[in-house]
Amino acid sequence: MSSADRVAAVLAPVFRDEAGLLRLVLIVRTDRGHHGGQLAFPGGRVDDADESLVATALREAEEEVGLDPGLVHVVAELPPVRSGPTNFEVFPFLGRIPADVVWRPNPHEVVEVVTPAVEELWDPALRREHLFTSARWPEGLLVDGIPVGDRVLWGMTLRLLDHLVPRLLAGEFQV
């Protein structure tokens, strides 16, 4: 696979906390780049050396947040999602991880790691227009999204979650 292709892969890490709540792992991207300041799953562009799309997702998760690929049990390949303005075909993978992972965010790519409960991501009352601000959009951009802490989850990651969260809540995956 050529890195010139507009193909990327992301890992949607999931774990159960001490209370048994199912949680997803999201990153907050630094203000650099097209997706600056946005909530996302760890992931990125396919490199020529990647053996597969899942290898891309695992490599990127290790580079971005220090997640050891050996700790990830890939549960499912999810339907690809097209990222809007960048026109990437993004291939997501659901991966079960231990609850006690120690995150090591790469300061060049990741500001913070957040782990919202899956139930919190499916409250229809929260889904509405929100103001997203970043270095790219300092005046703000009205987006269809949901709040996660003091941030707004929107765009391709939200579209991916629209397909994933109901399946997680229905118990479709062994997580």
N, C-alpha and C positions, 0 to 999 in steps of 0.2 A: 504494500500500500504506500502510495507516495504522499509525503507531507504537503505536497502542492494541492492535493485534493482538499476541498472544504469539508473535511470530516473531523469530528471530535468525539470524545467519549467522556462520560462522567460516571462517578460512583455515587450512588445514593446509600450511604452507610446507615444502618438501622441497628438499634440495640434496645434492650429492656433495662430500665434503671432499677434501683433497689426496691422501689414500690411496685414494680411490674409494669410501669408505663412504657409504652413503645415510643421511642424517640428517633428522630432523623437528625443527621448531622449536616449542617449547612455552614458555609463560610461566608464571611463578608470580605469582598474583594477590596484591595487598596484602590485609591482614587485614580490609579494609572490605567490607561487602556480604555477600550470601548465600553467595557462592562464595569468600569470603576464605581465603587461604592455599593454595588449590588449584592444581594444575597444569592448564593448559588450552591450547587453541589461541587465538590472537588472534581476537577477535570480540565481537559483542554485538547488541543490539536494533536492529531496523530503524528508521531515521529516515524521516520523511515525504519528505525531500529525496532519499533514495536511489532511483536509477533502477531498481535490480534487487537481488536478493539477493547476487549476486557483488559489486555496488558496495558493499553493506553490509560484506561481509567485507573487501574491500580498504580501505575507509575506516577500519574499526576497527583493522586491522593497522597502518595508518599512524599512527593516533592513539595506539595502545598501545605500539608498539615502533619507530616511525619508518620502517617499511618503505615505500619509494616504490612506489606501485602500478605505475609504469612498469617496474619490475624484475621483476614477477610475470608468469609465463606460466601462465595458468589451464589446467590439464591435464584436470580432470574435475570434474563436480558429483557429489558422493557422496550416498548415500541419507540422508534426514533422520533425525535422532535426537531423541527427546523427552527433555528434561531433567526429572529426577525431581520434586523438590519445587516448582520454579518453574513447571513445566508449560509450558515454551517448546517450540515446534517449532523445532529448530535445523538449518539447512541448511549443510552443510560443502562446501568447495571445496578441491581439491588444487591447489597452486600451486608450480611450479618456480621457484626463485630462485637467484641467483648465490651462490657459496660465500663471497664476501668482503663480504657485507652487514655494515655497522657498525650494531649495534643501539643505539637511543636509547630505552630504556624510559621511559614516562611514569610518574613517581614516584607519581602519585595512583592508578594502576591496577596497575602491574607492579613487583614486587620484583626479578625476575631473568628472564633469557632462558636457557633450557637447550636443548641440541641433541643429544639421545641418538641413537645409531645405531639404525636400524630393527631390526636383528637383536637388539639388547638388549631390545627391547620385546616379543619373541616367545618368550622362554625360559619354557616351561611350569613349570619348577621355581621360578620367582620369583613366580608367581601364587598368592596365598593371602591369608588375612586378615592385614591390617597395621593398626597403630594410627595413625590420622591425628589430628593435633592442630592447632589454630588458635585464634585469639582467640574464635571462635564455639564451639569445642569444646575448651576448655582441658584438660578431664579426658580427652579422647581419644574417638575413635569407631572401632570396629572396622569395617573396610571390606574388600571384595574388591578387591585391587589388586596393583600391582607397584611395586617401588622404582625410582626414578630419582634417582640420587645419594643424598642423604640425605632425599629427599622421597617421598611416596607418590602414585602416579597411580591414580585411581579414578573412579567415577561415570560421567557422560556422556562424558567424554573417553576413558576406557578402553573404553566400549561402542563409540564411534566407531572407535577403533583396532582393536578386535576384527574389524571389517569391512575396515579399510584396510590394516593391516600384512600380512596374507597376500597381498593383491593386489599390494602393493609388492614383497614378496619373490618372488612368482611372475613379476615383470617385466611385469605387465599394463599399466603406464603408461610413457610415454616420459619418464623422469626420469634 
